[in-house]
Amino acid sequence: MAGDCPKVRLSMKRSQNETASARCEPDDSTRGSESFVSSAGGDAASGAAGKKERILRAAQAMFGRHGYSNTTMKMIAEEAGVAFGLVAHHFGGKENLFITAGFDMIGRLLTRVREEADGAESGYEALTQFIRAYLRFTLDNPETFPVLIRCSPFGELGGEDHKALVAEKFDLIFDEIAGHLKRGMDDGSIRLLPVRKTALLLYGNILTAVRTHFITPYKFAGLYEETLRYVQHAVANPEGLGREAVFRRKFQNLSMID
């Protein structure tokens, strides 16, 4: 919860470990919606990973599970299987570890969505692949991804410089969405829309679906599929996609409603 967040001091280095978690198998980019099934891998750090990475993954899991206030450095050390002092040695205080854990998760997420959207033939297809990859990433990392949604750093950061640093990191996600929207408008696959505002609204829809899935009692079967379908319907330019593509998308969507 936002009120659970720390007033942090951001004396941190950006994590150098932005390795993507295991990727899903390639999917048919023409499909309008599909089942979002978690792939193997995800949360757990590799057995060969160093202790620093284990601490980072443990911090993501603990903060995501218990929130900031209810998580202690001792809990993180026990989860990582390391000595208590090693956590402070690598990351300093709890506040810095919290921010580092969140930034690392954003970095891994960006690696995944960029890989999945790479090679898309249109802006519409790239946006679709981006959203699929984002939602799958949350399913692949159910223990650690909630570090980004359990507690928002925007509400409690101590200074404008700190808030600007966090905003800069999240802007990378908005920029990806905006880039796909702009490309789609240029190639005709996405209808003309105010790019930045639309990017923010689309990300709001994605984030709402993720928060509903993880931290509310209101999730339902097909939530992620419906979210993708809603976004596709909101931005698609039927003339630019072509009659055949539109018919195929409608047929596939109808076949999955029940």
NORMO-V241925 format. One line per field, one symbol per residue. phi: phi as a letter, one per 20 degrees, with the letter a starting at -180 (. if undefined). psi: psi as a letter, one per 30 degrees, with the letter a starting at -180 (. if undefined). burial: # if it has 9 or more other ideal C-beta (glycine too) atoms within 8 Angstrom, else .. A space follows every 50 residues. Layout:
BEGIN
phi=???
psi=???
burial=???
END
This chain:
BEGIN
phi=.ffeeeeededcdffeddfffgeefgdffeffbafedfefnngffgfeff ffffffffffffffednffeddfffffffemcfgfffffecmefffffff ffffffffffgfffffefnfebfffffffgfgfgffgfffcfedgggecf befffcffbfffffffffffgffgffffffffffffenecffbfffffff fffffffffffffeccedfbfngffffffffgffdfdgfffnffffffff fffffdfe
psi=lefflljljiilkkkfihkklkllkkljffkellkjkkllbceklkffll eeeeeeeeeeeeeeefleegkleeeeeeefhlkefeeeeefbleeeeeee eeeeeeeeeeeeeeeefkfkfleeeeeeeeeeeeeeeeefhfefeffffe jkfefgkfleeeeeeeeeeffeeeeeeeeeeeeeeefgfklkljeeeeee eeeeeeeeeeeeeeglggllkgeeeeeeeeeeeefkjeeefkeeeeeeee eeeefge.
burial=.#.###.#.#.#..#..#.#####....#..##..#..#..##....... #.#############.##..#.#.###.##.#.#.###..#..####### #################..#.############################# #.##.##....##.###.##.#######.######.####..#.#..### .##.###.######........##########..###..##...##.### .##..#..
END
